[in-house]
Amino acid sequence: MREEYLFIFASDGEGSVIPARVLADGEFDKLYQFVMEQIDNHKPW
């Protein structure tokens, strides 16, 4: 089984889903790092 990453962005009722397979390797790494930083910055603990 192969993992599939989907980046989901939503704001004000608008949203988009970006499958990782459509991104170049460098783009995936940058987007993944950005998302993980956002999660770390918004942890309630």
N, C-alpha and C positions, 0 to 999 in steps of 0.2 A: 504494500500500500504506500502510496506517495502522498506526502504532506502538500497541502495547497494553502498558501497564505492569501487572504483577501484583506485589503486595507479598505475600511469603511469610514467615510467622512460624512458627517451630518451637521447642519447648522440651520436654524430658522426654518425647519420644514423642508429644506433642500438637502440632497445628499448624493453621494456617488460611491460606487464600489469599484475598486481597482484590483483585478486579479494580479498577483505577483508575476505570473508567467508572461504578462505583457510588458514588464519592465526589464530593462537591461540590468546586468548584474550590479553595476555601480549604483544605478537608481534604486534597486531593491535595498541594498545595504544602507544607503542614505535615508530612505523612507523608514526602514525598520528602526534605525537608530533614533530618528526623530520621534517616532511613535513611542518607543521605549522611554525616551527622555520625558515626553509629555506625561506618560503614566507615572513615572517616578516623581515628577513635580506636583502631581495632583493626588498623591496617596494621602488618605486622611490620618494615617498613623505616623 
